Amino acid sequence: MLADHPKAAMFELRDRGHGSPFEQLVASLISARTRDEVTTPACLRLFAVARTPAEMTTLDEEAVVRLLHGVTFPEPKARDILALSRRILEEHGGQVPDTMEGLTAFRGVGPKIAALTLGVAFNHPAIAVDIHVHRVTNRWGYIAASTPERSMVALEKVLPRHYWIEINERLVPFGKFICTGERPRCSTCLLLEMCRQVGVTTAR
């Protein structure tokens, strides 16, 4: 079902050679509340100029904001990227922390951003739950949780660890193009007979 659809942004960037912990952390931060169609080009523009904490700190805030054109909240994201770049250099010897606690200590980095960095860059089992993962797993009836944060906790209890990274890679495009928020494509979905269609009132 996903063969003809774009990959989730972090996995697309990884496959295009931007899978380092720093690049994944920055890209995940950029992606917050921003469509993948905007995130990927913005990240490619930024990484063409700076791919390491040291390179990033040579840029001023205005330059980063310009490179993030089209991204939601470019000014605070630029400030957060520059601040975490400095902290990685000054407090972590230039190495991105590989723990949830270490990553979420950076301003602007929440559990979803940290989980994407841990999973995609470090290959550490971590479930990154965005609106698509949250909606799809609850619609399936696999879990029942009211927020993405609670869905992450619920999934950690039932989902086998070897799927923790992959679930975001699969369900982000699935949720964007097939199991959409409004009028999901249930009639052509190959998973329909396994789905409880929780909350679905109108479908295609």
N, C-alpha and C positions, 0 to 999 in steps of 0.2 A: 504493500500500500504506500510505502514511503519512497519507493525507488525513484520516482520522478519529482520529488519535492526537495527543496534545499535542506541541508543539515542545520541543526541548532548551531548558533553562532560560535560558541566556544569550541565545539568539535570541528567546525569548519576551519577556524583559525588554527587549531592544533594540526590539522591535516595539511595546512598551507605553510607549516614550518614555524608557527608561533605558539608552541606548546610549553615554553619555559614557565616556571612558577611565577616569575615577575610579569610576563606578558599575560598569562592567564588571570592573574590577580587584577591587573589593570583593566583587561578586557571585560572581566566579570563586573567590575565596578561600573564601567562605561555602560554595560548592557542593562543596568537597573532601570526599569520603566521605559526602555527604549526598544523599538522593534529590531529584530535581527537584521532586516534589510538596511537599517541605518547603522547599527552597531558595527557590522563587519567592515564596511568601507571606512568608517571613522577610525577603527583600530588599525587598519592597514595604513592609513595616512600617518597616524601617530607613530607606529612602529617603523615606518620608513625613515623617521627622524631619530627615534630613541627606543631602544629595546632593552635597556638595562637601567637599574636605579641611578647609576652614575651618569649615564647619558641623559636621563630624564631631568636630573637636577640642573643640567646646563640650560634648560629652557625656562623662560619666564611664564607667568600665569597667562598672559595675553596670548602667547604663542600656542599654548596647550588649548586654550579656549577656541582659537581659530581652527586648530586641527580637529576639534570635536564638533565642528559645525553640523547642526542637524540633530545632535544628541540632546535628550532632555536634561535640563539643569547643567549645562556645560561649565558654568562658573564654579559652583561648589564641587563638581567632579574634578575639575582641573586643580582646585586647591587640595582636595583629598589625595589625588595622585601625586602631586609634588610633595605633600607632607609625608605620605607613607614611603615615598622614595628616599627622602632624607632619613627617616627613622630606620629603614632597612639598612642604609649605609652606616648610620651612627650607632645603632643599638644591636644590629644583627650581623655585622661584618659583611654586609652586602648580600646576605642569603635570606630568602623569603622564609618565614616560619612555616613549619609543616604540621601545625596543630590548629584545631578550631579556636582554642584560646588565644594563641599567638596571632592568628589572622584577624579575629574579631576585636583585638585590641587596637587596630588601626581605625581611625575615624572614617566613617562611610562604608565599612565592611561589616555586613550582617551575616547571619548563618547561611543564607543561600549563596552569597558571593564566596564565602569561605569554603562551603561544600563543593562548589564548582572548581575552585582552585585546588583543593585537596584531591578531588577525584580525577580531573582531567590532567593536571600538571604533575601531581605526585603519585597518582594511581592508588591513593589511599581510599578505602571504602567510605563513601560519604554520599548522602542522598540530598541532591539539590532540588528543592521543591519550589517551582514557580507557579503561576496561575494555571498553566496547562497541566502540569503534573498533578496539582491539587484537584482541578476539575475532573480530569479523566479518571483518576483512581477512585474518587468518590462517586462519580457517575457509574462506574463499573460495579460499585458496591463492594469493592475490595477493602476499603476502609470507610469510616464515617467520621469526618472531622470538619470543623467549621472554618478553619483558616489554614493557609499554607504552612504556618509554623506548627500547628497541631497535626497536620497531615504528615510532616516530616517525622514527628515523634511516633505517630501511628504506624507509618511505613517501616520504621526501624524495628518495630516489634514483629512484623509479619513477613516482610520481604527478605528473601535469602540474600546474604551479603554479596554474593557474586553478581547481583543485579543492581547494586546500589548506585554505581556510576552510570550504567547503561540506561537506567530508567529515564534519566533526564534526556539523554541523547535520542531515545526513541519517542518519548511522549511529548516533547516540545513540538516537533513537526506534526506529530499525530494530532495534537490538540489544536494546532494552528490551521491545518488544512482538512482534517476529517472530522474529528470529534470537537467541533467548534463550540463556542459558548452559546450562540444562538443557531437554531436549526441545524444541528449536527447531521452529517451524511449517513444516517443509520441504515438507509435502504441498500447502500452499496458497501457497508463496512463488513469486512471479513470476520470481525470479532463480535458481531451482533448477538449471536446465540449464546455467547459467554457473558454478555453485558446485561446488568439489571436495569439500565437506563434510568437510574435514580435522578429525579428532578427533570427529566426530559418531557416537555409538553408538546413541542412542535419539532418535527424532524424532516429531513429530506430523504 
